[in-house]
Amino acid sequence: MTAGTPKITNQSTQVAFRIIESMAASSEPHRVTELSQSLGLPKARVFRYLRTLMSMGYVQQDAETERYRLTLKLFHLGQAIADGTKLLTEARPVMLRLRDQTSHTVTLSQIETEGMRVLDIVRYESPVEIITRPGTLLDFHCSAQGKVALAFGPDELWQTVRQRRLKSWTSQTSIDPDRLAREIEQVRQRGWATAPEEVLPGVNALSAPVYGMNAGLEATITIAGPIQAIPPQPAPRQIDAVRTAARTLSLNLGCMEYPH
């Protein structure tokens, strides 16, 4: 094995996962040309990776349209990981109770370097569909989950926010770091966060922190729904329900004393 092999292998792995992530971002089948353009890679290279992923059972091709789509093999792998994860195992019954109590969709998210990753979701059937799916990465600056992370997570998260150009998803999204800092201070004082119409028009979310055994921020638990049902200043019963769920899950994870 030469000294350059690990680097080549790593690059190949990165390209394969970039293709998978690009395909997962849309439920529609993909053409090689579309993937090539979105990823900035040569068509021939994308085609080779797709054929490899097909041989492994992760991708299938429609014989008539020649478009490619992901198979359920990735879902089954993710489910296997989820089944063995204490956080998700403990969170699911708490999320179900919170959904039934509030009549809103409930999500569980964790911190990653670039934002908040949605780990699990319990949907509530309503006329306004919350399109967030497990695996979605939410920005720190404009999601209720991200604001909770900035308030109660590692200090270095602020470096991520301040060093990048913040995206304005809607007319309500604030991209002013100073204004965001003032809002995060309020979140820190009250123990919960909202993001009214900051990611999706007409949708708000209410989120609270979940702590682990070492009293560090482990996750966030969140309800989401129409702005008419979860106003910018949520009802006390909504706040109490989300905070109680966060506290319960924290205690189940071994947090000896919920900080809020």
VOBA-1610 file (N, C-alpha, C; in pm, whole numbers, padded with zeros to 5 digits, always signed):
BEGIN
Met+00085-00121+00000Met+00000+00000+00000Met+00088+00124+00000Thr+00064+00216-00088Thr+00144+00337-00096Thr+00092+00440+00001Ala+00176+00545+00023Ala+00138+00650+00117Ala+00015+00726+00070Gly-00011+00728-00063Gly-00123+00805-00114Gly-00256+00733-00111Thr-00257+00602-00083Thr-00380+00525-00087Thr-00488+00574+00008Pro-00455+00601+00137Pro-00561+00647+00228Pro-00629+00774+00178Lys-00551+00865+00120Lys-00610+00990+00070Lys-00707+00962-00043Ile-00667+00873-00137Ile-00753+00841-00250Ile-00881+00775-00202Thr-00865+00679-00107Thr-00981+00610-00053Thr-01076+00709+00014Asn-01020+00804+00087Asn-01102+00902+00156Asn-01179+00988+00056Gln-01113+01030-00051Gln-01180+01111-00153Gln-01293+01033-00218Ser-01271+00907-00246Ser-01374+00825-00307Ser-01494+00811-00214Thr-01467+00793-00086Thr-01576+00780+00011Thr-01655+00909+00018Gln-01585+01021+00016Gln-01653+01150+00022Gln-01744+01170-00099Val-01697+01134-00216Val-01779+01151-00337Val-01902+01062-00329Ala-01885+00938-00286Ala-01998+00846-00276Ala-02105+00900-00183Phe-02062+00953-00068Phe-02159+01006+00027Phe-02221+01137-00021Arg-02144+01215-00096Arg-02202+01338-00154Arg-02315+01303-00251Ile-02295+01199-00329Ile-02399+01156-00422Ile-02521+01107-00345Ile-02500+01026-00242Ile-02611+00974-00162Ile-02687+01089-00096Glu-02615+01184-00039Glu-02680+01296+00030Glu-02758+01383-00069Ser-02702+01403-00189Ser-02771+01482-00290Ser-02900+01413-00333Met-02896+01283-00348Met-03015+01209-00388Met-03118+01207-00277Ala-03072+01200-00152Ala-03163+01193-00038Ala-03235+01325-00015Ala-03179+01434-00064Ala-03239+01566-00043Ala-03369+01584-00120Ser-03392+01498-00217Ser-03515+01508-00298Ser-03575+01369-00315Ser-03706+01362-00309Ser-03774+01234-00326Ser-03789+01195-00473Glu-03755+01286-00564Glu-03768+01260-00707Glu-03648+01181-00760Pro-03670+01094-00858Pro-03557+01023-00921Pro-03464+01122-00991His-03338+01081-01009His-03237+01174-01061His-03177+01122-01191Arg-03144+01216-01279Arg-03064+01185-01397Arg-02918+01206-01363Val-02833+01137-01436Val-02688+01153-01415Val-02647+01297-01439Thr-02705+01360-01542Thr-02671+01499-01575Thr-02705+01592-01459Glu-02821+01572-01396Glu-02863+01657-01284Glu-02768+01644-01167Leu-02731+01520-01134Leu-02639+01498-01023Leu-02501+01557-01056Ser-02458+01540-01179Ser-02329+01593-01221Ser-02324+01744-01203Gln-02430+01812-01245Gln-02434+01958-01235Gln-02442+02005-01090Ser-02525+01940-01010Ser-02543+01984-00872Ser-02419+01959-00788Leu-02343+01855-00822Leu-02224+01822-00744Leu-02096+01881-00804Gly-02106+01931-00927Gly-01987+01985-00991Gly-01885+01878-01026Leu-01935+01760-01065Leu-01848+01647-01098Leu-01874+01602-01241Pro-01774+01543-01307Pro-01795+01493-01443Pro-01903+01384-01447Lys-01980+01383-01557Lys-02087+01284-01570Lys-02033+01142-01562Ala-01921+01118-01627Ala-01866+00982-01629Ala-01831+00934-01488Arg-01781+01026-01407Arg-01744+00989-01270Arg-01868+00959-01187Val-01970+01045-01199Val-02095+01022-01126Val-02157+00890-01169Phe-02154+00862-01299Phe-02211+00738-01351Phe-02141+00617-01290Arg-02008+00621-01279Arg-01935+00507-01221Arg-01975+00484-01076Tyr-01989+00592-01001Tyr-02029+00577-00860Tyr-02171+00523-00849Leu-02259+00569-00936Leu-02397+00520-00933Leu-02401+00370-00962Arg-02321+00324-01058Arg-02320+00181-01090Arg-02265+00101-00973Thr-02167+00156-00903Thr-02113+00087-00786Thr-02217+00079-00675Leu-02287+00191-00651Leu-02391+00193-00549Leu-02506+00100-00587Met-02534+00087-00716Met-02636-00008-00762Met-02593-00151-00731Ser-02467-00182-00755Ser-02418-00318-00731Ser-02423-00355-00584Met-02420-00251-00497Met-02425-00274-00352Met-02567-00270-00298Gly-02663-00234-00385Gly-02802-00235-00343Gly-02853-00106-00283Tyr-02773+00002-00292Tyr-02815+00130-00234Tyr-02889+00218-00335Val-02874+00190-00462Val-02936+00269-00567Val-03001+00175-00668Gln-03114+00216-00724Gln-03176+00141-00832Gln-03207+00235-00947Gln-03216+00178-01067Gln-03243+00257-01187Gln-03373+00213-01251Asp-03455+00311-01287Asp-03578+00282-01358Asp-03544+00246-01502Ala-03589+00130-01547Ala-03553+00082-01681Ala-03609+00170-01792Glu-03723+00235-01767Glu-03786+00316-01871Glu-03732+00458-01875Thr-03720+00522-01759Thr-03675+00662-01755Thr-03525+00676-01742Glu-03458+00566-01702Glu-03312+00565-01678Glu-03272+00657-01563Arg-03369+00699-01484Arg-03339+00780-01366Arg-03302+00690-01248Tyr-03227+00750-01154Tyr-03179+00675-01039Tyr-03248+00723-00912Arg-03271+00629-00820Arg-03325+00664-00689Arg-03261+00574-00583Leu-03262+00623-00459Leu-03209+00544-00349Leu-03307+00432-00314Thr-03254+00321-00265Thr-03337+00210-00219Thr-03360+00224-00069Leu-03435+00132-00012Leu-03463+00134+00132Leu-03349+00073+00213Lys-03243+00031+00147Lys-03133-00029+00221Lys-03073+00069+00320Leu-03061+00197+00279Leu-03009+00299+00369Leu-03102+00319+00488Phe-03233+00316+00462Phe-03330+00331+00570Phe-03313+00219+00672His-03299+00098+00624His-03286-00015+00716His-03158-00006+00798Leu-03050+00042+00736Leu-02926+00062+00811Leu-02945+00167+00919Gly-03010+00279+00880Gly-03034+00384+00978Gly-03125+00338+01090Gln-03225+00256+01055Gln-03315+00206+01157Gln-03243+00114+01254Ala-03150+00034+01201Ala-03073-00055+01287Ala-02988+00024+01387Ile-02931+00135+01339Ile-02853+00221+01428Ile-02943+00286+01531Ala-03059+00334+01484Ala-03152+00401+01574Ala-03201+00308+01684Asp-03225+00182+01648Asp-03276+00086+01746Asp-03177+00063+01859Gly-03048+00082+01828Gly-02947+00059+01931Gly-02902+00185+02002Thr-02967+00295+01975Thr-02926+00421+02035Thr-03014+00455+02154Lys-02950+00475+02269Lys-03025+00500+02391Lys-03109+00626+02379Leu-03054+00731+02320Leu-03126+00856+02310Leu-03260+00837+02237Leu-03255+00773+02121Leu-03377+00754+02044Leu-03473+00658+02113Thr-03418+00558+02176Thr-03503+00463+02248Thr-03578+00531+02361Glu-03508+00614+02436Glu-03570+00685+02548Glu-03663+00796+02499Ala-03628+00856+02386Ala-03702+00973+02339Ala-03838+00937+02280Arg-03848+00824+02213Arg-03970+00794+02139Arg-04097+00799+02225Pro-04105+00734+02341Pro-04229+00744+02420Pro-04257+00885+02470Val-04152+00960+02500Val-04170+01099+02543Val-04226+01182+02429Met-04176+01159+02309Met-04223+01232+02191Met-04369+01199+02161Leu-04404+01073+02174Leu-04543+01033+02149Leu-04639+01101+02246Arg-04600+01106+02372Arg-04684+01172+02472Arg-04696+01321+02444Leu-04585+01383+02404Leu-04588+01526+02375Leu-04675+01555+02253Arg-04667+01471+02151Arg-04754+01489+02035Arg-04901+01480+02074Asp-04935+01379+02152Asp-05075+01359+02191Asp-05123+01471+02283Gln-05032+01524+02364Gln-05069+01629+02459Gln-05090+01763+02389Thr-05007+01793+02289Thr-05010+01924+02224Thr-05079+01924+02088Ser-05101+01805+02030Ser-05157+01794+01895Ser-05068+01862+01792His-04936+01843+01807His-04839+01897+01712His-04732+01795+01681Thr-04671+01809+01565Thr-04558+01724+01527Thr-04441+01750+01621Val-04371+01644+01659Val-04260+01652+01754Val-04133+01602+01687Thr-04023+01675+01704Thr-03894+01632+01650Thr-03788+01626+01759Leu-03690+01541+01734Leu-03573+01527+01820Leu-03451+01557+01735Ser-03363+01646+01783Ser-03248+01688+01704Ser-03121+01688+01789Gln-03007+01673+01723Gln-02877+01676+01789Gln-02783+01773+01719Ile-02684+01821+01794Ile-02587+01915+01741Ile-02488+01846+01648Glu-02465+01907+01533Glu-02352+01874+01447Glu-02274+02002+01421Thr-02160+01989+01358Thr-02074+02106+01336Thr-02144+02215+01256Glu-02223+02177+01158Glu-02284+02274+01067Glu-02428+02310+01102Gly-02486+02246+01203Gly-02625+02276+01237Gly-02687+02168+01323Met-02819+02166+01327Met-02892+02068+01408Met-02950+01960+01318Arg-02911+01836+01345Arg-02958+01723+01265Arg-03084+01664+01327Val-03190+01654+01248Val-03315+01593+01296Val-03296+01442+01299Leu-03306+01384+01419Leu-03286+01240+01436Leu-03415+01161+01423Asp-03522+01216+01475Asp-03649+01143+01475Asp-03764+01242+01471Ile-03877+01197+01421Ile-03994+01283+01410Ile-04119+01199+01433Val-04211+01255+01512Val-04342+01193+01534Val-04444+01292+01480Arg-04510+01256+01373Arg-04597+01349+01304Arg-04738+01353+01363Tyr-04796+01470+01355Tyr-04936+01488+01388Tyr-05008+01527+01259Glu-05111+01451+01225Glu-05183+01477+01100Glu-05264+01607+01112Ser-05234+01702+01023Ser-05304+01831+01023Ser-05306+01885+00881Pro-05392+01985+00855Pro-05398+02044+00720Pro-05265+02104+00674Val-05183+02153+00771Val-05052+02208+00738Val-04948+02101+00764Glu-04886+02049+00659Glu-04790+01941+00673Glu-04651+01996+00703Ile-04588+01944+00807Ile-04450+01980+00838Ile-04360+01891+00756Ile-04287+01949+00660Ile-04214+01868+00563Ile-04075+01826+00611Thr-04034+01870+00731Thr-03905+01828+00784Thr-03901+01676+00797Arg-03788+01617+00759Arg-03773+01472+00766Arg-03650+01437+00849Pro-03645+01314+00905Pro-03523+01270+00973Pro-03405+01283+00878Gly-03295+01336+00930Gly-03177+01359+00847Gly-03162+01503+00804Thr-03269+01582+00814Thr-03262+01723+00777Thr-03164+01798+00866Leu-03085+01887+00809Leu-02991+01968+00885Leu-03045+02111+00892Leu-03072+02158+01013Leu-03129+02291+01035Leu-03020+02389+01075Asp-03028+02511+01024Asp-02931+02614+01057Asp-02944+02655+01204Phe-02832+02695+01262Phe-02833+02740+01401Phe-02911+02870+01417His-02896+02962+01320His-02941+03099+01342His-03092+03120+01324Cys-03160+03025+01259Cys-03301+03051+01228Cys-03395+02936+01264Ser-03347+02839+01340Ser-03433+02731+01386Ser-03443+02735+01538Ala-03557+02695+01591Ala-03571+02691+01737Ala-03467+02597+01797Gln-03442+02485+01729Gln-03342+02390+01778Gln-03203+02452+01781Gly-03171+02525+01674Gly-03039+02587+01667Gly-03019+02694+01772Lys-03123+02769+01800Lys-03112+02873+01904Lys-03092+02812+02041Val-03157+02699+02066Val-03134+02628+02192Val-02989+02582+02202Ala-02936+02532+02090Ala-02796+02488+02089Ala-02701+02604+02114Leu-02728+02719+02054Leu-02642+02835+02076Leu-02650+02883+02221Ala-02766+02867+02282Ala-02785+02914+02420Ala-02722+02820+02522Phe-02731+02689+02497Phe-02692+02592+02600Phe-02583+02495+02556Gly-02540+02504+02431Gly-02437+02414+02381Gly-02298+02472+02393Pro-02200+02410+02328Pro-02060+02455+02334Pro-02043+02597+02279Asp-01954+02672+02341Asp-01932+02811+02299Asp-01883+02821+02155Glu-01812+02718+02108Glu-01756+02727+01973Glu-01862+02727+01863Leu-01986+02696+01898Leu-02092+02703+01798Leu-02108+02845+01744Trp-02080+02942+01829Trp-02092+03081+01785Trp-01991+03113+01675Gln-01875+03045+01678Gln-01776+03067+01573Gln-01832+03024+01438Thr-01905+02913+01438Thr-01967+02866+01314Thr-02063+02971+01258Val-02141+03031+01347Val-02241+03129+01305Val-02174+03258+01256Arg-02077+03305+01329Arg-02016+03435+01297Arg-01923+03429+01177Gln-01873+03311+01144Gln-01776+03300+01036Gln-01840+03271+00900Arg-01970+03253+00898Arg-02035+03221+00772Arg-02136+03328+00734Arg-02171+03328+00611Arg-02278+03417+00564Arg-02412+03351+00593Leu-02491+03412+00678Leu-02616+03352+00720Leu-02720+03361+00608Lys-02792+03251+00591Lys-02891+03244+00483Lys-03026+03295+00531Ser-03088+03376+00447Ser-03222+03427+00477Ser-03324+03337+00407Trp-03388+03251+00484Trp-03483+03156+00428Trp-03618+03221+00396Thr-03660+03314+00480Thr-03787+03384+00460Thr-03767+03531+00495Ser-03871+03609+00479Ser-03862+03751+00515Ser-03848+03771+00665Gln-03876+03666+00744Gln-03867+03676+00889Gln-03733+03628+00944Thr-03649+03575+00857Thr-03519+03526+00903Thr-03426+03642+00935Ser-03371+03642+01055Ser-03275+03745+01093Ser-03134+03696+01063Ile-03056+03779+00991Ile-02918+03744+00960Ile-02822+03842+01028Asp-02872+03912+01129Asp-02790+04007+01205Asp-02735+03935+01329Pro-02604+03910+01336Pro-02547+03837+01450Pro-02573+03905+01584Asp-02572+04038+01587Asp-02595+04108+01714Asp-02739+04088+01762Arg-02831+04096+01670Arg-02971+04072+01707Arg-02989+03927+01753Leu-02922+03835+01685Leu-02929+03694+01723Leu-02871+03674+01863Ala-02761+03742+01894Ala-02699+03729+02026Ala-02795+03774+02136Arg-02869+03881+02112Arg-02966+03928+02212Arg-03079+03826+02230Glu-03121+03768+02119Glu-03228+03667+02129Glu-03180+03543+02204Ile-03057+03503+02179Ile-03003+03384+02246Ile-02992+03407+02396Glu-02961+03528+02436Glu-02956+03560+02578Glu-03095+03543+02641Gln-03199+03581+02569Gln-03335+03560+02618Gln-03367+03411+02629Val-03322+03335+02530Val-03343+03190+02533Val-03274+03130+02655Arg-03154+03177+02682Arg-03078+03127+02797Arg-03149+03155+02928Gln-03216+03268+02936Gln-03285+03305+03059Gln-03417+03230+03078Arg-03489+03205+02970Arg-03622+03144+02986Arg-03622+02993+02965Gly-03520+02940+02897Gly-03510+02795+02883Gly-03579+02735+02763Trp-03620+02814+02666Trp-03685+02763+02544Trp-03668+02865+02433Ala-03693+02817+02308Ala-03674+02903+02191Ala-03785+02878+02090Thr-03811+02982+02010Thr-03903+02971+01898Thr-03835+03025+01772Ala-03898+03000+01658Ala-03847+03051+01530Ala-03966+03076+01437Pro-04050+03174+01471Pro-04172+03197+01394Pro-04147+03238+01249Glu-04183+03150+01158Glu-04173+03173+01013Glu-04031+03205+00967Glu-03931+03160+01041Glu-03793+03190+01004Glu-03734+03089+00907Val-03791+02970+00903Val-03745+02867+00808Val-03850+02843+00701Leu-03976+02835+00743Leu-04088+02814+00651Leu-04198+02914+00679Pro-04253+02981+00578Pro-04365+03072+00600Pro-04483+02998+00661Gly-04544+03061+00762Gly-04662+03003+00823Gly-04637+02897+00926Val-04509+02869+00956Val-04475+02761+01050Val-04390+02815+01163Asn-04418+02770+01284Asn-04337+02805+01400Asn-04296+02676+01472Ala-04193+02686+01554Ala-04146+02573+01634Ala-04112+02623+01773Leu-04130+02536+01870Leu-04099+02564+02010Leu-04010+02453+02060Ser-03890+02487+02108Ser-03788+02387+02139Ser-03730+02409+02278Ala-03690+02299+02343Ala-03627+02305+02475Ala-03508+02209+02478Pro-03411+02236+02566Pro-03290+02154+02570Pro-03307+02023+02645Val-03237+01921+02597Val-03232+01790+02661Val-03088+01765+02703Tyr-03067+01730+02829Tyr-02933+01710+02883Tyr-02905+01563+02909Gly-02777+01527+02901Gly-02734+01391+02926Gly-02677+01372+03065Met-02610+01259+03084Met-02560+01220+03215Met-02457+01320+03269Asn-02378+01378+03177Asn-02274+01472+03221Asn-02324+01616+03227Ala-02457+01633+03219Ala-02522+01765+03226Ala-02492+01852+03104Gly-02432+01793+02999Gly-02411+01866+02874Gly-02532+01853+02784Leu-02546+01947+02691Leu-02660+01944+02600Leu-02652+01820+02512Glu-02753+01735+02522Glu-02757+01610+02448Glu-02839+01621+02320Ala-02950+01697+02327Ala-03040+01706+02213Ala-03139+01819+02238Thr-03233+01835+02145Thr-03346+01926+02165Thr-03473+01850+02132Ile-03579+01884+02202Ile-03711+01829+02170Ile-03800+01947+02134Thr-03878+01930+02027Thr-03943+02044+01964Thr-04083+02008+01915Ile-04175+02102+01929Ile-04304+02090+01861Ile-04307+02191+01747Ala-04372+02153+01638Ala-04381+02242+01522Ala-04522+02237+01467Gly-04566+02353+01416Gly-04701+02360+01361Gly-04730+02496+01302Pro-04853+02518+01259Pro-04891+02647+01200Pro-04871+02761+01300Ile-04835+02878+01247Ile-04812+02995+01331Ile-04938+03034+01409Gln-05055+03000+01354Gln-05179+03031+01424Gln-05195+02943+01548Ala-05138+02823+01542Ala-05151+02729+01654Ala-05037+02741+01754Ile-04917+02774+01703Ile-04802+02800+01791Ile-04757+02943+01762Pro-04813+03042+01831Pro-04780+03182+01802Pro-04637+03216+01843Pro-04586+03330+01799Pro-04450+03371+01837Pro-04428+03367+01988Gln-04529+03407+02065Gln-04526+03389+02210Gln-04620+03272+02242Pro-04564+03150+02253Pro-04649+03033+02272Pro-04733+03041+02399Ala-04840+02965+02401Ala-04924+02959+02520Ala-04848+02892+02634Pro-04874+02934+02757Pro-04805+02873+02873Pro-04815+02721+02875Arg-04931+02667+02837Arg-04947+02521+02839Arg-04854+02455+02737Gln-04828+02522+02623Gln-04736+02467+02524Gln-04593+02468+02576Ile-04556+02579+02637Ile-04421+02590+02695Ile-04402+02486+02804Asp-04499+02473+02890Asp-04490+02376+03000Asp-04478+02233+02947Ala-04555+02203+02842Ala-04553+02068+02787Ala-04417+02034+02728Val-04360+02128+02652Val-04230+02102+02589Val-04120+02095+02694Arg-04122+02183+02791Arg-04019+02182+02895Arg-04031+02057+02982Thr-04152+02015+03009Thr-04171+01893+03088Thr-04118+01771+03013Ala-04145+01766+02883Ala-04094+01656+02802Ala-03941+01657+02800Ala-03881+01775+02785Ala-03735+01786+02785Ala-03676+01744+02919Arg-03741+01785+03026Arg-03695+01748+03160Arg-03705+01597+03182Thr-03818+01539+03141Thr-03839+01395+03157Thr-03734+01315+03080Leu-03711+01353+02955Leu-03612+01283+02875Leu-03472+01300+02934Ser-03440+01418+02983Ser-03309+01441+03044Ser-03288+01350+03164Leu-03388+01340+03250Leu-03378+01253+03367Leu-03363+01106+03325Asn-03435+01068+03220Asn-03424+00930+03171Asn-03286+00900+03116Leu-03218+01003+03067Leu-03083+00987+03012Leu-02974+00994+03119Gly-03015+01017+03243Gly-02918+01018+03353Gly-02881+01154+03405Cys-02944+01260+03356Cys-02919+01393+03409Cys-02978+01401+03550Met-02896+01427+03649Met-02940+01421+03788Met-03033+01535+03825Glu-03009+01653+03764Glu-03092+01769+03797Glu-03106+01856+03674Tyr-03229+01871+03625Tyr-03252+01953+03505Tyr-03225+02100+03538Pro-03138+02168+03461Pro-03095+02303+03497Pro-03204+02409+03492His-03314+02384+03418His-03414+02490+03398His-03546+02455+03463
//
